[in-house]
Amino acid sequence: MKKFVKSCDVCVLANNPHHRLHGFLQPLPISTSPWFSISMDFITNLPPSSSNDSILVVVDYLMKMVHFIMCIKTIIAKEWLSYFLIMFFNIMVFIKISFMIIVTTLALSSRPRQGFVKVQGKCET
C-alpha cells in the first residue's frame, strides 16, 4: 500500500504538507497591570430585556475579572466604544476607591490611639 501511495502523483501531492512544521505552543505573556490584556466577545440572540438582546463579555487576563455589558445585536462601533469606556471608567473608579479605603485603613491602624502615650514601649494613659 505504501509503495502504491508513494508512486501515485496525486497521492503524493495530497499528502505533502505545504507549510512549515508547527512549533510548540507559546504561552501568553503575563500582564504587568490590570486591563492591559483583555478579551471580548458577544453573546447574541438572547430574549429581549429592556430593548437589549445581547451581552458584551469583557475578560481581564491578569485579574480573571469578567464584566457583562447589556447591548443590542446591531451595535455599531461608536456605541460599542461608549459602552466599553463607561465600563472601563467604572472599574477604574472602583479600583481607585478600593485603594483609597485600603490606604486609609492602614494609615489609621498604624497611628497610636488618642489618649494613650507611648513611653519606652509601654502605653500609659
N, CA, C and O atoms as CSV, one atom per row, in Angstrom:
chain,resi,resn,atom,element,x,y,z
A,1,MET,N,N,0.828,-1.193,0.000
A,1,MET,CA,C,0.000,0.000,0.000
A,1,MET,C,C,0.875,1.261,0.000
A,1,MET,O,O,0.629,2.197,-0.760
A,2,LYS,N,N,1.915,1.271,0.876
A,2,LYS,CA,C,2.809,2.433,0.941
A,2,LYS,C,C,3.512,2.651,-0.391
A,2,LYS,O,O,3.721,3.791,-0.808
A,3,LYS,N,N,3.876,1.560,-1.058
A,3,LYS,CA,C,4.573,1.644,-2.339
A,3,LYS,C,C,3.672,2.299,-3.384
A,3,LYS,O,O,4.125,3.133,-4.168
A,4,PHE,N,N,2.397,1.918,-3.391
A,4,PHE,CA,C,1.446,2.495,-4.347
A,4,PHE,C,C,1.240,3.987,-4.086
A,4,PHE,O,O,1.223,4.787,-5.021
A,5,VAL,N,N,1.082,4.360,-2.811
A,5,VAL,CA,C,0.850,5.771,-2.470
A,5,VAL,C,C,2.059,6.604,-2.849
A,5,VAL,O,O,1.895,7.715,-3.352
A,6,LYS,N,N,3.285,6.101,-2.623
A,6,LYS,CA,C,4.491,6.850,-2.977
A,6,LYS,C,C,4.662,6.982,-4.482
A,6,LYS,O,O,5.250,7.960,-4.945
A,7,SER,N,N,4.170,6.036,-5.249
A,7,SER,CA,C,4.320,6.096,-6.702
A,7,SER,C,C,3.217,6.918,-7.370
A,7,SER,O,O,3.393,7.353,-8.508
A,8,CYS,N,N,2.092,7.142,-6.700
A,8,CYS,CA,C,0.970,7.888,-7.263
A,8,CYS,C,C,1.214,9.388,-7.079
A,8,CYS,O,O,1.380,9.858,-5.953
A,9,ASP,N,N,1.236,10.147,-8.198
A,9,ASP,CA,C,1.495,11.590,-8.136
A,9,ASP,C,C,0.394,12.335,-7.378
A,9,ASP,O,O,0.690,13.247,-6.606
A,10,VAL,N,N,-0.848,11.968,-7.582
A,10,VAL,CA,C,-1.968,12.630,-6.916
A,10,VAL,C,C,-1.875,12.402,-5.405
A,10,VAL,O,O,-2.094,13.323,-4.618
A,11,CYS,N,N,-1.548,11.164,-5.004
A,11,CYS,CA,C,-1.442,10.848,-3.574
A,11,CYS,C,C,-0.283,11.598,-2.928
A,11,CYS,O,O,-0.410,12.075,-1.800
A,12,VAL,N,N,0.826,11.707,-3.615
A,12,VAL,CA,C,1.997,12.399,-3.074
A,12,VAL,C,C,1.682,13.883,-2.884
A,12,VAL,O,O,2.026,14.457,-1.851
A,13,LEU,N,N,1.032,14.510,-3.867
A,13,LEU,CA,C,0.685,15.921,-3.750
A,13,LEU,C,C,-0.347,16.158,-2.648
A,13,LEU,O,O,-0.290,17.172,-1.952
A,14,ALA,N,N,-1.273,15.242,-2.491
A,14,ALA,CA,C,-2.316,15.403,-1.480
A,14,ALA,C,C,-1.773,15.205,-0.069
A,14,ALA,O,O,-2.319,15.780,0.873
A,15,ASN,N,N,-0.743,14.431,0.105
A,15,ASN,CA,C,-0.235,14.115,1.443
A,15,ASN,C,C,0.903,15.007,1.905
A,15,ASN,O,O,1.198,15.037,3.100
A,16,ASN,N,N,1.549,15.729,1.014
A,16,ASN,CA,C,2.661,16.585,1.430
A,16,ASN,C,C,2.143,17.837,2.128
A,16,ASN,O,O,1.222,18.484,1.630
A,17,PRO,N,N,2.720,18.186,3.270
A,17,PRO,CA,C,2.322,19.449,3.894
A,17,PRO,C,C,2.895,20.620,3.093
A,17,PRO,O,O,4.050,20.585,2.669
A,18,HIS,N,N,2.083,21.649,2.892
A,18,HIS,CA,C,2.518,22.815,2.136
A,18,HIS,C,C,2.803,23.987,3.063
A,18,HIS,O,O,2.633,25.144,2.680
A,19,HIS,N,N,3.227,23.694,4.253
A,19,HIS,CA,C,3.541,24.739,5.234
A,19,HIS,C,C,4.694,24.255,6.101
A,19,HIS,O,O,5.053,23.077,6.102
A,20,ARG,N,N,5.264,25.205,6.839
A,20,ARG,CA,C,6.316,24.824,7.773
A,20,ARG,C,C,5.723,23.966,8.885
A,20,ARG,O,O,4.524,24.014,9.159
A,21,LEU,N,N,6.583,23.190,9.510
A,21,LEU,CA,C,6.121,22.364,10.616
A,21,LEU,C,C,5.649,23.258,11.757
A,21,LEU,O,O,6.202,24.331,11.995
A,22,HIS,N,N,4.627,22.799,12.448
A,22,HIS,CA,C,4.094,23.558,13.574
A,22,HIS,C,C,5.103,23.547,14.721
A,22,HIS,O,O,5.742,22.531,14.994
A,23,GLY,N,N,5.229,24.674,15.373
A,23,GLY,CA,C,6.115,24.764,16.524
A,23,GLY,C,C,5.361,24.476,17.809
A,23,GLY,O,O,4.180,24.132,17.785
A,24,PHE,N,N,6.039,24.617,18.910
A,24,PHE,CA,C,5.411,24.423,20.205
A,24,PHE,C,C,4.497,25.610,20.514
A,24,PHE,O,O,4.729,26.721,20.037
A,25,LEU,N,N,3.477,25.371,21.301
A,25,LEU,CA,C,2.593,26.442,21.714
A,25,LEU,C,C,3.337,27.384,22.648
A,25,LEU,O,O,4.056,26.938,23.542
A,26,GLN,N,N,3.170,28.662,22.448
A,26,GLN,CA,C,3.826,29.657,23.275
A,26,GLN,C,C,2.806,30.245,24.246
A,26,GLN,O,O,1.716,30.632,23.826
A,27,PRO,N,N,3.134,30.319,25.529
A,27,PRO,CA,C,2.177,30.908,26.479
A,27,PRO,C,C,2.033,32.409,26.255
A,27,PRO,O,O,2.958,33.073,25.788
A,28,LEU,N,N,0.866,32.924,26.594
A,28,LEU,CA,C,0.662,34.366,26.511
A,28,LEU,C,C,1.510,35.058,27.562
A,28,LEU,O,O,1.661,34.534,28.666
A,29,PRO,N,N,2.068,36.220,27.251
A,29,PRO,CA,C,2.850,36.934,28.267
A,29,PRO,C,C,1.941,37.382,29.416
A,29,PRO,O,O,0.776,37.718,29.205
A,30,ILE,N,N,2.485,37.381,30.617
A,30,ILE,CA,C,1.721,37.785,31.791
A,30,ILE,C,C,1.654,39.305,31.822
A,30,ILE,O,O,2.671,39.986,31.691
A,31,SER,N,N,0.441,39.829,31.997
A,31,SER,CA,C,0.253,41.279,32.023
A,31,SER,C,C,0.945,41.884,33.227
A,31,SER,O,O,1.090,41.245,34.270
A,32,THR,N,N,1.368,43.123,33.066
A,32,THR,CA,C,2.017,43.825,34.170
A,32,THR,C,C,1.037,44.671,34.959
A,32,THR,O,O,1.322,45.065,36.090
A,33,SER,N,N,-0.117,44.953,34.370
A,33,SER,CA,C,-1.117,45.753,35.079
A,33,SER,C,C,-2.507,45.295,34.657
A,33,SER,O,O,-2.676,44.725,33.579
A,34,PRO,N,N,-3.499,45.544,35.504
A,34,PRO,CA,C,-4.856,45.142,35.153
A,34,PRO,C,C,-5.362,45.884,33.921
A,34,PRO,O,O,-4.993,47.036,33.694
A,35,TRP,N,N,-6.188,45.241,33.143
A,35,TRP,CA,C,-6.824,45.771,31.946
A,35,TRP,C,C,-5.823,46.132,30.854
A,35,TRP,O,O,-6.108,46.959,29.988
A,36,PHE,N,N,-4.635,45.500,30.901
A,36,PHE,CA,C,-3.657,45.683,29.831
A,36,PHE,C,C,-3.889,44.641,28.743
A,36,PHE,O,O,-3.686,44.913,27.559
A,37,SER,N,N,-4.311,43.459,29.148
A,37,SER,CA,C,-4.571,42.369,28.214
A,37,SER,C,C,-5.989,41.854,28.469
A,37,SER,O,O,-6.269,41.276,29.519
A,38,ILE,N,N,-6.875,42.069,27.500
A,38,ILE,CA,C,-8.273,41.688,27.679
A,38,ILE,C,C,-8.768,40.918,26.462
A,38,ILE,O,O,-8.149,40.947,25.399
A,39,SER,N,N,-9.884,40.235,26.631
A,39,SER,CA,C,-10.579,39.627,25.503
A,39,SER,C,C,-12.040,40.026,25.582
A,39,SER,O,O,-12.572,40.270,26.665
A,40,MET,N,N,-12.683,40.089,24.424
A,40,MET,CA,C,-14.087,40.488,24.363
A,40,MET,C,C,-14.825,39.569,23.407
A,40,MET,O,O,-14.265,39.091,22.420
A,41,ASP,N,N,-16.085,39.331,23.714
A,41,ASP,CA,C,-16.929,38.522,22.842
A,41,ASP,C,C,-18.378,38.906,23.093
A,41,ASP,O,O,-18.711,39.472,24.134
A,42,PHE,N,N,-19.234,38.592,22.128
A,42,PHE,CA,C,-20.652,38.882,22.248
A,42,PHE,C,C,-21.435,37.588,22.443
A,42,PHE,O,O,-21.137,36.569,21.819
A,43,ILE,N,N,-22.432,37.639,23.308
A,43,ILE,CA,C,-23.428,36.580,23.411
A,43,ILE,C,C,-24.684,37.176,22.788
A,43,ILE,O,O,-25.228,38.155,23.299
A,44,THR,N,N,-25.148,36.587,21.684
A,44,THR,CA,C,-26.249,37.189,20.942
A,44,THR,C,C,-27.478,36.286,20.931
A,44,THR,O,O,-27.458,35.168,21.445
A,45,ASN,N,N,-28.552,36.807,20.328
A,45,ASN,CA,C,-29.827,36.092,20.163
A,45,ASN,C,C,-30.448,35.691,21.489
A,45,ASN,O,O,-31.001,34.599,21.615
A,46,LEU,N,N,-30.359,36.562,22.468
A,46,LEU,CA,C,-31.000,36.318,23.755
A,46,LEU,C,C,-32.412,36.889,23.724
A,46,LEU,O,O,-32.704,37.751,22.895
A,47,PRO,N,N,-33.286,36.434,24.601
A,47,PRO,CA,C,-34.614,37.055,24.666
A,47,PRO,C,C,-34.479,38.531,25.057
A,47,PRO,O,O,-33.675,38.865,25.928
A,48,PRO,N,N,-35.246,39.408,24.429
A,48,PRO,CA,C,-35.105,40.847,24.721
A,48,PRO,C,C,-35.419,41.175,26.177
A,48,PRO,O,O,-36.369,40.657,26.763
A,49,SER,N,N,-34.598,42.046,26.735
A,49,SER,CA,C,-34.795,42.536,28.088
A,49,SER,C,C,-34.502,44.030,28.074
A,49,SER,O,O,-33.352,44.439,27.911
A,50,SER,N,N,-35.530,44.836,28.242
A,50,SER,CA,C,-35.443,46.300,28.162
A,50,SER,C,C,-34.685,46.734,26.900
A,50,SER,O,O,-33.729,47.506,26.966
A,51,SER,N,N,-35.127,46.230,25.784
A,51,SER,CA,C,-34.625,46.504,24.424
A,51,SER,C,C,-33.196,46.013,24.171
A,51,SER,O,O,-32.614,46.353,23.140
A,52,ASN,N,N,-32.629,45.243,25.061
A,52,ASN,CA,C,-31.306,44.641,24.844
A,52,ASN,C,C,-31.486,43.160,24.541
A,52,ASN,O,O,-32.275,42.469,25.186
A,53,ASP,N,N,-30.732,42.681,23.536
A,53,ASP,CA,C,-30.833,41.271,23.187
A,53,ASP,C,C,-29.472,40.577,23.107
A,53,ASP,O,O,-29.375,39.443,22.637
A,54,SER,N,N,-28.429,41.260,23.565
A,54,SER,CA,C,-27.072,40.702,23.530
A,54,SER,C,C,-26.298,41.124,24.768
A,54,SER,O,O,-26.692,42.043,25.486
A,55,ILE,N,N,-25.195,40.437,25.000
A,55,ILE,CA,C,-24.312,40.770,26.115
A,55,ILE,C,C,-22.888,40.842,25.584
A,55,ILE,O,O,-22.424,39.928,24.902
A,56,LEU,N,N,-22.204,41.919,25.896
A,56,LEU,CA,C,-20.776,42.053,25.592
A,56,LEU,C,C,-20.017,41.550,26.813
A,56,LEU,O,O,-20.188,42.068,27.916
A,57,VAL,N,N,-19.177,40.539,26.612
A,57,VAL,CA,C,-18.401,39.949,27.702
A,57,VAL,C,C,-16.966,40.440,27.581
A,57,VAL,O,O,-16.329,40.251,26.545
A,58,VAL,N,N,-16.452,41.069,28.634
A,58,VAL,CA,C,-15.079,41.582,28.658
A,58,VAL,C,C,-14.343,40.870,29.783
A,58,VAL,O,O,-14.796,40.876,30.927
A,59,VAL,N,N,-13.195,40.248,29.458
A,59,VAL,CA,C,-12.426,39.479,30.436
A,59,VAL,C,C,-11.025,40.057,30.550
A,59,VAL,O,O,-10.348,40.270,29.545
A,60,ASP,N,N,-10.593,40.311,31.784
A,60,ASP,CA,C,-9.226,40.751,32.056
A,60,ASP,C,C,-8.398,39.513,32.379
A,60,ASP,O,O,-8.739,38.755,33.287
A,61,TYR,N,N,-7.309,39.305,31.635
A,61,TYR,CA,C,-6.498,38.101,31.819
A,61,TYR,C,C,-5.752,38.084,33.152
A,61,TYR,O,O,-5.606,37.024,33.759
A,62,LEU,N,N,-5.280,39.232,33.613
A,62,LEU,CA,C,-4.475,39.263,34.831
A,62,LEU,C,C,-5.309,38.964,36.069
A,62,LEU,O,O,-4.953,38.098,36.867
A,63,MET,N,N,-6.412,39.677,36.229
A,63,MET,CA,C,-7.215,39.543,37.440
A,63,MET,C,C,-8.319,38.502,37.302
A,63,MET,O,O,-9.029,38.222,38.267
A,64,LYS,N,N,-8.470,37.922,36.100
A,64,LYS,CA,C,-9.534,36.950,35.832
A,64,LYS,C,C,-10.898,37.551,36.163
A,64,LYS,O,O,-11.781,36.866,36.679
A,65,MET,N,N,-11.059,38.835,35.859
A,65,MET,CA,C,-12.287,39.555,36.150
A,65,MET,C,C,-13.128,39.605,34.879
A,65,MET,O,O,-12.614,39.892,33.798
A,66,VAL,N,N,-14.427,39.323,35.015
A,66,VAL,CA,C,-15.337,39.317,33.876
A,66,VAL,C,C,-16.394,40.390,34.081
A,66,VAL,O,O,-16.923,40.557,35.180
A,67,HIS,N,N,-16.695,41.110,33.015
A,67,HIS,CA,C,-17.750,42.118,33.060
A,67,HIS,C,C,-18.728,41.850,31.935
A,67,HIS,O,O,-18.331,41.586,30.800
A,68,PHE,N,N,-20.003,41.920,32.256
A,68,PHE,CA,C,-21.068,41.697,31.292
A,68,PHE,C,C,-21.770,43.025,31.038
A,68,PHE,O,O,-22.223,43.680,31.976
A,69,ILE,N,N,-21.860,43.418,29.779
A,69,ILE,CA,C,-22.474,44.685,29.408
A,69,ILE,C,C,-23.651,44.373,28.480
A,69,ILE,O,O,-23.478,43.753,27.431
A,70,MET,N,N,-24.841,44.808,28.878
A,70,MET,CA,C,-26.021,44.590,28.049
A,70,MET,C,C,-25.964,45.503,26.836
A,70,MET,O,O,-25.617,46.678,26.963
A,71,CYS,N,N,-26.300,44.978,25.656
A,71,CYS,CA,C,-26.295,45.776,24.437
A,71,CYS,C,C,-27.265,45.148,23.436
A,71,CYS,O,O,-27.959,44.180,23.746
A,72,ILE,N,N,-27.298,45.712,22.241
A,72,ILE,CA,C,-28.155,45.167,21.195
A,72,ILE,C,C,-27.294,44.459,20.161
A,72,ILE,O,O,-26.094,44.710,20.055
A,73,LYS,N,N,-27.926,43.568,19.397
A,73,LYS,CA,C,-27.179,42.765,18.429
A,73,LYS,C,C,-26.607,43.615,17.299
A,73,LYS,O,O,-25.529,43.316,16.784
A,74,THR,N,N,-27.317,44.666,16.913
A,74,THR,CA,C,-26.890,45.505,15.789
A,74,THR,C,C,-26.087,46.712,16.267
A,74,THR,O,O,-26.238,47.811,15.734
A,75,ILE,N,N,-25.245,46.511,17.258
A,75,ILE,CA,C,-24.447,47.596,17.826
A,75,ILE,C,C,-23.405,48.063,16.805
A,75,ILE,O,O,-22.832,47.255,16.075
A,76,ILE,N,N,-23.173,49.364,16.767
A,76,ILE,CA,C,-22.153,49.917,15.871
A,76,ILE,C,C,-20.926,50.291,16.706
A,76,ILE,O,O,-20.969,50.265,17.936
A,77,ALA,N,N,-19.846,50.635,16.029
A,77,ALA,CA,C,-18.569,50.861,16.711
A,77,ALA,C,C,-18.648,51.993,17.730
A,77,ALA,O,O,-18.077,51.874,18.814
A,78,LYS,N,N,-19.340,53.090,17.414
A,78,LYS,CA,C,-19.425,54.206,18.357
A,78,LYS,C,C,-20.152,53.791,19.633
A,78,LYS,O,O,-19.732,54.141,20.736
A,79,GLU,N,N,-21.243,53.045,19.477
A,79,GLU,CA,C,-21.985,52.589,20.651
A,79,GLU,C,C,-21.140,51.618,21.473
A,79,GLU,O,O,-21.108,51.693,22.701
A,80,TRP,N,N,-20.459,50.711,20.782
A,80,TRP,CA,C,-19.609,49.741,21.483
A,80,TRP,C,C,-18.540,50.476,22.284
A,80,TRP,O,O,-18.277,50.129,23.436
A,81,LEU,N,N,-17.925,51.487,21.679
A,81,LEU,CA,C,-16.882,52.245,22.362
A,81,LEU,C,C,-17.440,52.950,23.594
A,81,LEU,O,O,-16.803,52.967,24.648
A,82,SER,N,N,-18.624,53.527,23.460
A,82,SER,CA,C,-19.203,54.212,24.629
A,82,SER,C,C,-19.510,53.224,25.746
A,82,SER,O,O,-19.253,53.520,26.913
A,83,TYR,N,N,-20.058,52.045,25.411
A,83,TYR,CA,C,-20.296,51.008,26.429
A,83,TYR,C,C,-18.991,50.617,27.115
A,83,TYR,O,O,-18.919,50.526,28.341
A,84,PHE,N,N,-17.957,50.386,26.296
A,84,PHE,CA,C,-16.673,49.931,26.833
A,84,PHE,C,C,-16.038,51.002,27.719
A,84,PHE,O,O,-15.528,50.681,28.793
A,85,LEU,N,N,-16.058,52.268,27.293
A,85,LEU,CA,C,-15.445,53.340,28.084
A,85,LEU,C,C,-16.187,53.557,29.401
A,85,LEU,O,O,-15.557,53.799,30.431
A,86,ILE,N,N,-17.514,53.472,29.381
A,86,ILE,CA,C,-18.276,53.601,30.623
A,86,ILE,C,C,-17.906,52.475,31.577
A,86,ILE,O,O,-17.682,52.714,32.763
A,87,MET,N,N,-17.841,51.240,31.063
A,87,MET,CA,C,-17.471,50.096,31.894
A,87,MET,C,C,-16.051,50.271,32.433
A,87,MET,O,O,-15.805,50.036,33.615
A,88,PHE,N,N,-15.123,50.680,31.578
A,88,PHE,CA,C,-13.726,50.847,31.983
A,88,PHE,C,C,-13.603,51.949,33.031
A,88,PHE,O,O,-12.877,51.788,34.012
A,89,PHE,N,N,-14.302,53.065,32.838
A,89,PHE,CA,C,-14.271,54.168,33.797
A,89,PHE,C,C,-14.815,53.710,35.154
A,89,PHE,O,O,-14.236,54.025,36.193
A,90,ASN,N,N,-15.923,52.970,35.146
A,90,ASN,CA,C,-16.491,52.460,36.394
A,90,ASN,C,C,-15.513,51.543,37.122
A,90,ASN,O,O,-15.415,51.588,38.348
A,91,ILE,N,N,-14.800,50.722,36.384
A,91,ILE,CA,C,-13.822,49.815,37.000
A,91,ILE,C,C,-12.670,50.611,37.608
A,91,ILE,O,O,-12.245,50.328,38.728
A,92,MET,N,N,-12.165,51.604,36.876
A,92,MET,CA,C,-11.052,52.397,37.386
A,92,MET,C,C,-11.462,53.172,38.637
A,92,MET,O,O,-10.675,53.284,39.578
A,93,VAL,N,N,-12.681,53.706,38.658
A,93,VAL,CA,C,-13.161,54.412,39.840
A,93,VAL,C,C,-13.264,53.445,41.009
A,93,VAL,O,O,-12.873,53.780,42.127
A,94,PHE,N,N,-13.787,52.244,40.763
A,94,PHE,CA,C,-13.904,51.230,41.813
A,94,PHE,C,C,-12.528,50.861,42.367
A,94,PHE,O,O,-12.355,50.762,43.582
A,95,ILE,N,N,-11.546,50.658,41.479
A,95,ILE,CA,C,-10.194,50.290,41.924
A,95,ILE,C,C,-9.584,51.434,42.727
A,95,ILE,O,O,-8.951,51.196,43.756
A,96,LYS,N,N,-9.768,52.677,42.270
A,96,LYS,CA,C,-9.196,53.824,42.977
A,96,LYS,C,C,-9.818,53.976,44.362
A,96,LYS,O,O,-9.106,54.209,45.338
A,97,ILE,N,N,-11.155,53.845,44.456
A,97,ILE,CA,C,-11.827,53.952,45.751
A,97,ILE,C,C,-11.388,52.823,46.669
A,97,ILE,O,O,-11.150,53.049,47.855
A,98,SER,N,N,-11.276,51.604,46.136
A,98,SER,CA,C,-10.821,50.470,46.949
A,98,SER,C,C,-9.413,50.716,47.472
A,98,SER,O,O,-9.125,50.439,48.636
A,99,PHE,N,N,-8.529,51.238,46.613
A,99,PHE,CA,C,-7.158,51.526,47.017
A,99,PHE,C,C,-7.134,52.593,48.106
A,99,PHE,O,O,-6.376,52.483,49.070
A,100,MET,N,N,-7.972,53.637,47.952
A,100,MET,CA,C,-8.011,54.704,48.954
A,100,MET,C,C,-8.511,54.173,50.294
A,100,MET,O,O,-8.005,54.576,51.341
A,101,ILE,N,N,-9.489,53.281,50.275
A,101,ILE,CA,C,-10.011,52.692,51.515
A,101,ILE,C,C,-8.931,51.864,52.196
A,101,ILE,O,O,-8.769,51.938,53.414
A,102,ILE,N,N,-8.193,51.080,51.423
A,102,ILE,CA,C,-7.138,50.241,51.997
A,102,ILE,C,C,-6.040,51.112,52.598
A,102,ILE,O,O,-5.586,50.853,53.713
A,103,VAL,N,N,-5.604,52.150,51.864
A,103,VAL,CA,C,-4.541,53.027,52.365
A,103,VAL,C,C,-4.999,53.749,53.630
A,103,VAL,O,O,-4.237,53.857,54.591
A,104,THR,N,N,-6.238,54.244,53.638
A,104,THR,CA,C,-6.765,54.940,54.813
A,104,THR,C,C,-6.846,54.004,56.006
A,104,THR,O,O,-6.495,54.384,57.123
A,105,THR,N,N,-7.308,52.786,55.775
A,105,THR,CA,C,-7.405,51.801,56.860
A,105,THR,C,C,-6.032,51.477,57.429
A,105,THR,O,O,-5.869,51.387,58.646
A,106,LEU,N,N,-5.042,51.301,56.555
A,106,LEU,CA,C,-3.687,51.009,57.025
A,106,LEU,C,C,-3.097,52.205,57.777
A,106,LEU,O,O,-2.420,52.037,58.792
A,107,ALA,N,N,-3.359,53.406,57.274
A,107,ALA,CA,C,-2.829,54.601,57.936
A,107,ALA,C,C,-3.453,54.777,59.313
A,107,ALA,O,O,-2.753,55.118,60.266
A,108,LEU,N,N,-4.749,54.550,59.432
A,108,LEU,CA,C,-5.415,54.713,60.725
A,108,LEU,C,C,-4.998,53.632,61.721
A,108,LEU,O,O,-4.902,53.888,62.921
A,109,SER,N,N,-4.754,52.426,61.217
A,109,SER,CA,C,-4.394,51.347,62.134
A,109,SER,C,C,-2.955,51.472,62.636
A,109,SER,O,O,-2.612,50.886,63.663
A,110,SER,N,N,-2.110,52.223,61.931
A,110,SER,CA,C,-0.718,52.347,62.363
A,110,SER,C,C,-0.505,53.519,63.324
A,110,SER,O,O,0.569,53.632,63.914
A,111,ARG,N,N,-1.503,54.395,63.496
A,111,ARG,CA,C,-1.376,55.523,64.418
A,111,ARG,C,C,-1.623,55.060,65.847
A,111,ARG,O,O,-2.400,54.133,66.079
A,112,PRO,N,N,-0.952,55.713,66.820
A,112,PRO,CA,C,-1.285,55.391,68.208
A,112,PRO,C,C,-2.670,55.928,68.548
A,112,PRO,O,O,-3.095,56.949,68.008
A,113,ARG,N,N,-3.357,55.255,69.422
A,113,ARG,CA,C,-4.707,55.669,69.800
A,113,ARG,C,C,-4.649,56.958,70.604
A,113,ARG,O,O,-3.699,57.204,71.347
A,114,GLN,N,N,-5.687,57.779,70.440
A,114,GLN,CA,C,-5.745,59.021,71.193
A,114,GLN,C,C,-5.960,58.704,72.669
A,114,GLN,O,O,-6.690,57.775,73.014
A,115,GLY,N,N,-5.322,59.479,73.529
A,115,GLY,CA,C,-5.439,59.255,74.964
A,115,GLY,C,C,-4.343,58.359,75.501
A,115,GLY,O,O,-4.174,58.246,76.715
A,116,PHE,N,N,-3.601,57.725,74.619
A,116,PHE,CA,C,-2.508,56.861,75.051
A,116,PHE,C,C,-1.196,57.481,74.580
A,116,PHE,O,O,-1.101,57.988,73.463
A,117,VAL,N,N,-0.210,57.433,75.429
A,117,VAL,CA,C,1.101,57.971,75.105
A,117,VAL,C,C,2.097,56.828,75.193
A,117,VAL,O,O,2.117,56.087,76.176
A,118,LYS,N,N,2.925,56.688,74.160
A,118,LYS,CA,C,3.911,55.613,74.174
A,118,LYS,C,C,5.155,56.078,74.924
A,118,LYS,O,O,5.769,57.084,74.569
A,119,VAL,N,N,5.509,55.345,75.946
A,119,VAL,CA,C,6.707,55.666,76.726
A,119,VAL,C,C,7.526,54.395,76.821
A,119,VAL,O,O,7.101,53.434,77.462
A,120,GLN,N,N,8.684,54.373,76.199
A,120,GLN,CA,C,9.609,53.257,76.231
A,120,GLN,C,C,8.895,51.917,75.959
A,120,GLN,O,O,9.094,50.941,76.682
A,121,GLY,N,N,8.066,51.890,74.912
A,121,GLY,CA,C,7.415,50.648,74.526
A,121,GLY,C,C,6.202,50.291,75.331
A,121,GLY,O,O,5.591,49.252,75.079
A,122,LYS,N,N,5.809,51.132,76.324
A,122,LYS,CA,C,4.629,50.867,77.129
A,122,LYS,C,C,3.590,51.943,76.854
A,122,LYS,O,O,3.931,53.095,76.589
A,123,CYS,N,N,2.354,51.570,76.917
A,123,CYS,CA,C,1.251,52.547,76.756
A,123,CYS,C,C,0.750,52.969,78.116
A,123,CYS,O,O,0.395,52.127,78.941
A,124,GLU,N,N,0.717,54.273,78.358
A,124,GLU,CA,C,0.206,54.799,79.620
A,124,GLU,C,C,-0.859,55.828,79.301
A,124,GLU,O,O,-0.786,56.514,78.281
A,125,THR,N,N,-1.849,55.936,80.175
A,125,THR,CA,C,-2.900,56.922,79.970
A,125,THR,C,C,-2.630,58.171,80.762
A,125,THR,O,O,-3.417,59.116,80.711
